[in-house]
Amino acid sequence: MESIGREGVRADARRSRWPGADRAAVQRGDTRAVPIGVGGRQAIRDALEELLAGRDRRFEDQLWLGLGDDWTRILDLLIQKEHVERRADDSLGILPAGVRLLEALRGHDLR
């Protein structure tokens, strides 16, 4: 599996509970994971692209469209891991760790 952490995407040897499924997951702490698969990585990459362009509402839309009901858990995780910040006016912004994550996701073959 892969997980999104402070340093970006990293390999993880744990197995998916869905046989044959892509083995990507977003870690939440050390105990919980949200399976995201290739489509999820694409959704996170596309969403971060929107946020980098300053379109925070479109960022949320991309997360929702790509991840379904899990999008808020992923958003919370991105904020917790300091990839994304929620500003005082409730808008969202991308942080340096989020830019590094985006660069890592751009480098993955997401086909």
Secondary structure, DSSP 8 states (H G I E B T S, - for coil): -EEEETTEEEE-----SSTTS--BEEEETTTEEEE-HHHHHHHHHHHHHHHHTT-HHHHHHHHHHHHGGGHHHHHHHHHHTTSEEE-TTS-EEE-HHHHHHHHHHHHS---
